[in-house]
Structure formats: structure tokens, C-alpha cells
Amino acid sequence: MKISVENSNVVIEDIKDFKLSDTFDCGQCFRFNPCECGGYIGTAYGKTVRITQAGDTITLHNTSLDDFTCIWREFLDIDRDYGNIKKTLTKTSDSVMSAAIEYGSGIHILKQELWETTISFIISASNNIPRIKKIIECLCKTYGTPHTYEGKTYYSFPDADTIAKQSEDDLSCIRAGFRTKYILACAKAVSSNEFDLMSLYDMDTANAKKSLMSLKGIGNKVADCITLFALNKFNSFPIDVWIKRIMEYCYFGDTEQSIPAIAQFAEERFGELGGIAQQYLFFYARSLKIGT
């Protein structure tokens, strides 16, 4: 892999097992979208970037090497050997997983900002992706800090202190429905240091989930999403109605199973790579319209 700077662009050549559309369209991230001028554009860690891809070369436009080093390199998880991960997941001669990996071969698990991920997945509960994106974008435009990128205005994700100062009535403008009270409660808990969000990095998966689930509005599935997509605890296996149906269809002869039974199966089958396996399966199943 070769990294260079060309005309204010960071260019990464010979990147393996990575595809922008697979990574940004597999349901893990809500603030990166296809761009009219090519590639994807989005905001994370208070910065905006447009990324394009041509074969095994990706270009991060109008960004600095410092921002790439401090933010985007880890965010995109480009240093992890996903080729080896794929080999490990297919060692069991699992035809379903092999097909899922082939379909979503360019998925990387993004390393997202913990606070943003926590609120984003509270918003995701019993929701669909277009509406989740709309709510998050409204939250950012209303309470985030503006900045300019390629001549347009974008907004950072508002911090806990900013949200904690609002009332439920104030937040009604983002149209999050019943989730509003959970967003506000979480912000107040983090802002007041009643809940130490940063301590989650030092916990194992089980304890991080337990801690997250002490917050109102965070159940088992949302906690799994946060531990996977922000903490990169890859043994997290988020199970919602969609994934439950996928697993039943693909591994249990289309017979109904309990969520604990599916979780146990995933742990035994995929082990420490359960979260990555889940993303391959989720993306593949959406293409087959499994569970609809």
C-alpha cells in the first residue's frame, strides 16, 4: 500500500479488500452518502471529506496528510488484513458466508466516533435508514458547528454538553419521536459525568454492553452496534428483526429461533469475528431481499 499527497489530495494506492459502496452502504454509517461528482462524501470527527475510488486506488479529496493520519486512516480501517479475515470466516466451508463475502467483499468496519455512534444508534431503534439519516442530519444542522468544505457548508455532530442544555420541546424539531427523551437523557448523563463514555474503551465486550444498557433507550441490539462500530469489538453480533430473519433463513432451515439461540450460534460459528460476519450477512441478505 502506497500513500502520497497530490494537489491537496491524499492518494492511497494498492488498497486491498476495500470498496466504498460496500463499506458505506452496509448499514453501519449514516453520514456518508454518494456524491454527485463521484464517490462518497461525509462528516466524521468534525471533518468532512469526499472519497473516490478507481480500482485499488482511493483518493481523499481536499484533505491534509495530518487529517488522514489522525482521523481517516483509522476511520476507514485500511491497515487491517481483511483478506485474512475472509479466509478465517470461510474455513468452515460455509457456503452462505462464502457467498456473502463474495457479494460484500469490500466491506470495512469503520472506526466511528463513540458519542456520535451512541446517539445515532439510539435514533436507529425501530427506524429505517432514510429516516435515521434525516433525523441525524437535522440534529447536526440545528446544533452542530458549521464548517466549509469544497464551497459548501457541513456540520459537526453536536456534543453532549450542547444537547444536554436543550429540552424535549427544543429537540422536537428533529422529529425523533419517542427517541427524543432517550437522546436527552443520554446527553445529560454523559455531560454531567454520571456516565463515563470513554471508560468503555477499556472494558471487554460484555461489560461495555452491560454499561451501555444502563442508559435509557439502549437495548441489546443498539449496545452491540455501538460496541462494534465505535469500539471495534468485533465479537459483537447485533441482532434485530432483520438479522434474526436472515439467520433463520440461512442457518436454521427457515425455522423460528430465539435471539439468545441465534447469538449463541453466531458466537460458536464466527467467534471473535462475529461483527464482521454480521455485516457481510446483512449486506448480502438485503440484496436477496431476505426478511422482507
Secondary structure, 3 states (H helix, E strand, C coil): CEEEEECCEEEEECCCCCCHHHHHCCCCCCCEEECCCCCEEEEECCEEEEEEEECCEEEEECCCHHHHHHHHHHHHCCCCCHHHHHHHHCCCCCHHHHHHHHHCCCCCCCCCCHHHHHHHHHHHCCCCHHHHHHHHHHHHHHHCCEEEECCEEEECCCCHHHHHCCCHHHHHHHCCHHHHHHHHHHHHHHHCCCCCHHHHHHCCHHHHHHHHCCCCCCCHHHHHHHHHHCCCCCCCCCCCHHHHHHHHHHHCCCCCCCHHHHHHHHHHHHHHHHHHHHHHHHHHHHHHCCCC
